[in-house]
Amino acid sequence: MPKSPPAPPEDGALERTRALHELVLRSLDDDKAVEVVSIPLTGKSNIADHMVIASGRSSRQVASMAQKLTERIKQELGRSVRIEGLPVADWVLIDADDVIVHLFRPEVRSFYNLERMWAFEERSAAPAMA
């Protein structure tokens, strides 16, 4: 028997995802993140709806952006997130369920080049709108 396609998300779920994505982009802009890229993952992966990749100029800035972002998500949306890599802060991963955020020092970002791996097609990795 053929599988039926997954049910479309509820409007409330779409609105929560949109609000989270906008909060992430706004927070990174406020904290002076550089080279912010948002990659839509809908239809490509079921791990999240968006992947946001950004750089800080130093480990200290990366750690600060990550801490502020997690606090803002908790305060504004009441969501707890999972965070990895904060002690060293070369690459910090924030898993907010619908939005995955990767914060890098520039050298580390260049080495791993996640945009290329996840974009699948050139136009998918578009610069994030501020």
Kinemage of the C-alpha trace (Angstrom):
@kinemage 1
@onewidth
@group {chain A} dominant
@subgroup {mainchain}
@vectorlist {calphas} color= white
{ca met a 1} P 0.000 0.000 0.000
{ca pro a 2} L 1.532 3.391 -0.966
{ca lys a 3} L 2.341 5.818 1.797
{ca ser a 4} L 0.313 8.981 1.907
{ca pro a 5} L 2.236 12.254 1.896
{ca pro a 6} L 2.838 13.820 5.303
{ca ala a 7} L 0.112 16.130 6.512
{ca pro a 8} L 0.914 19.802 6.083
{ca pro a 9} L 1.859 21.548 9.313
{ca glu a 10} L -0.845 23.434 11.140
{ca asp a 11} L -0.995 27.183 10.634
{ca gly a 12} L 0.017 27.659 14.280
{ca ala a 13} L 3.117 25.528 13.776
{ca leu a 14} L 4.059 27.520 10.670
{ca glu a 15} L 3.610 30.780 12.565
{ca arg a 16} L 5.773 29.538 15.482
{ca thr a 17} L 8.497 28.457 13.068
{ca arg a 18} L 8.367 31.809 11.253
{ca ala a 19} L 8.559 33.712 14.559
{ca leu a 20} L 11.540 31.617 15.694
{ca his a 21} L 13.359 32.080 12.373
{ca glu a 22} L 12.785 35.858 12.466
{ca leu a 23} L 13.966 36.033 16.084
{ca val a 24} L 17.159 34.147 15.203
{ca leu a 25} L 17.918 36.474 12.271
{ca arg a 26} L 17.112 39.602 14.293
{ca ser a 27} L 19.253 38.483 17.240
{ca leu a 28} L 22.236 37.720 15.012
{ca asp a 29} L 21.857 41.084 13.291
{ca asp a 30} L 21.676 42.884 16.661
{ca asp a 31} L 24.852 41.102 17.775
{ca lys a 32} L 26.747 42.021 14.591
{ca ala a 33} L 27.073 38.502 13.182
{ca val a 34} L 28.786 38.422 9.805
{ca glu a 35} L 27.896 36.495 6.651
{ca val a 36} L 24.512 35.320 7.912
{ca val a 37} L 23.002 32.713 5.585
{ca ser a 38} L 19.631 31.019 5.953
{ca ile a 39} L 19.087 27.719 4.158
{ca pro a 40} L 15.509 26.434 3.837
{ca leu a 41} L 15.430 22.726 4.635
{ca thr a 42} L 11.752 22.038 4.040
{ca gly a 43} L 11.556 19.178 1.561
{ca lys a 44} L 15.303 18.478 1.886
{ca ser a 45} L 15.538 17.200 5.440
{ca asn a 46} L 13.270 16.508 8.348
{ca ile a 47} L 15.743 17.705 10.994
{ca ala a 48} L 14.474 21.306 10.812
{ca asp a 49} L 12.733 23.835 8.574
{ca his a 50} L 15.674 26.271 8.453
{ca met a 51} L 19.401 26.178 8.990
{ca val a 52} L 21.063 29.484 9.818
{ca ile a 53} L 24.829 29.813 9.537
{ca ala a 54} L 26.738 32.877 10.754
{ca ser a 55} L 30.191 33.944 11.852
{ca gly a 56} L 31.590 35.980 14.693
{ca arg a 57} L 34.955 37.677 14.589
{ca ser a 58} L 36.284 35.814 17.655
{ca ser a 59} L 35.448 32.941 19.988
{ca arg a 60} L 34.278 35.492 22.530
{ca gln a 61} L 31.798 37.025 20.063
{ca val a 62} L 30.569 33.569 18.966
{ca ala a 63} L 29.960 32.580 22.607
{ca ser a 64} L 28.214 35.869 23.361
{ca met a 65} L 25.933 35.598 20.305
{ca ala a 66} L 25.025 32.015 21.247
{ca gln a 67} L 24.231 32.880 24.864
{ca lys a 68} L 22.152 35.923 23.920
{ca leu a 69} L 20.265 33.984 21.264
{ca thr a 70} L 19.355 31.167 23.644
{ca glu a 71} L 18.212 33.709 26.261
{ca arg a 72} L 16.076 35.594 23.713
{ca ile a 73} L 14.439 32.389 22.475
{ca lys a 74} L 13.612 31.433 26.081
{ca gln a 75} L 12.324 34.921 27.004
{ca glu a 76} L 10.366 35.746 23.857
{ca leu a 77} L 9.096 32.317 22.797
{ca gly a 78} L 9.308 30.273 25.998
{ca arg a 79} L 11.391 27.598 24.284
{ca ser a 80} L 14.443 25.851 25.643
{ca val a 81} L 17.154 24.985 23.148
{ca arg a 82} L 20.034 22.543 23.083
{ca ile a 83} L 23.486 24.006 22.681
{ca glu a 84} L 26.836 22.361 21.896
{ca gly a 85} L 30.350 23.769 21.615
{ca leu a 86} L 29.996 26.749 23.931
{ca pro a 87} L 33.122 26.205 26.078
{ca val a 88} L 35.526 26.541 23.122
{ca ala a 89} L 33.167 28.574 20.881
{ca asp a 90} L 34.949 27.842 17.596
{ca trp a 91} L 31.713 26.261 16.352
{ca val a 92} L 28.536 26.506 18.408
{ca leu a 93} L 25.444 24.536 17.423
{ca ile a 94} L 22.047 25.689 18.684
{ca asp a 95} L 19.204 23.245 18.117
{ca ala a 96} L 15.888 25.062 18.484
{ca asp a 97} L 13.971 22.201 16.799
{ca asp a 98} L 12.518 24.050 13.784
{ca val a 99} L 15.655 26.163 13.297
{ca ile a 100} L 19.225 24.895 13.586
{ca val a 101} L 21.859 27.601 14.094
{ca his a 102} L 25.593 27.176 13.449
{ca leu a 103} L 27.846 29.954 14.741
{ca phe a 104} L 31.493 29.864 13.702
{ca arg a 105} L 34.774 31.648 13.877
{ca pro a 106} L 35.568 32.473 10.210
{ca glu a 107} L 38.472 30.002 9.855
{ca val a 108} L 36.399 27.120 11.202
{ca arg a 109} L 33.431 28.029 9.013
{ca ser a 110} L 35.630 28.109 5.942
{ca phe a 111} L 37.053 24.673 6.779
{ca tyr a 112} L 33.681 22.928 7.217
{ca asn a 113} L 31.805 24.874 4.498
{ca leu a 114} L 28.325 23.786 5.623
{ca glu a 115} L 26.617 26.080 3.120
{ca arg a 116} L 27.985 24.028 0.258
{ca met a 117} L 27.040 20.723 1.850
{ca trp a 118} L 23.453 21.731 2.700
{ca ala a 119} L 22.515 24.093 -0.106
{ca phe a 120} L 22.137 21.309 -2.729
{ca glu a 121} L 21.522 23.990 -5.308
{ca glu a 122} L 23.211 27.360 -5.575
{ca arg a 123} L 20.116 29.495 -5.098
{ca ser a 124} L 19.005 27.675 -1.913
{ca ala a 125} L 21.687 29.303 0.225
{ca ala a 126} L 20.480 32.869 0.027
{ca pro a 127} L 21.789 35.632 2.295
{ca ala a 128} L 19.386 36.205 5.149
{ca met a 129} L 17.229 39.277 5.060
{ca ala a 130} L 17.861 41.601 7.985
